[in-house]
Amino acid sequence: MLVDYLRHEAPGQAGFKVTGIALTPPGGTGRLTFHWEGANPRTDGGTYVHPVTG
């Protein structure tokens, strides 16, 4: 998977710090949870998860 997000860089506006991400694989019913620290995505959209194909 590829996670694509726009960084929150606007001073004076609320942001949030990510510590993990939970995803459900296509055709799956259970969530997979991953540790993901250091991301600071925007709160007004712009975050996408893309499948990796090969």
N, C-alpha and C positions, 0 to 999 in steps of 0.2 A: 504494500500500500504506500501511497505517497500522500502526505498531508501538506497542503498548500495554504498558507494564511498570510494575511496582511498584518504587519507589525503595528502595534499601538505606539505611536510616537507623538501624540498630541499633548503638549503640556497643559495641565489644568483640567483635563478630561479624565473621567473614570476609566480605569483599565482593570484587568485581573491577571493574576499569575496562574499558569497552568502547572499542575503537579502530576496529572495523569490523563489518559484518554481511554475511553471504553468504546469498543466497536463490535458490531455484530456482522460476521462474514456473510456474504450472499448465500442464501439457502440455509443459513444457520438459525438456531433459536437461542443460543447462549451468547453472552457477551464475553469478549476477550478484553482484559484490562492491562494496560501497559503503563509503566512509569515514564513520564515525559515532563521533565523539569526544564525551566528556562525560557519557555515560550511566553510571549506576551501579545496574544492576538487582539485585534480590534474588536470592540463590542457591537459594532454596527454591521456585521456581516463580513464576507470576504474569506471565510474559512471553508475549504473543500477537502474531501477525502477521495482520492482517485485509486482505482484498482491497479495493480501491477499485473501486466500480462506478459507472457513470454513464449 
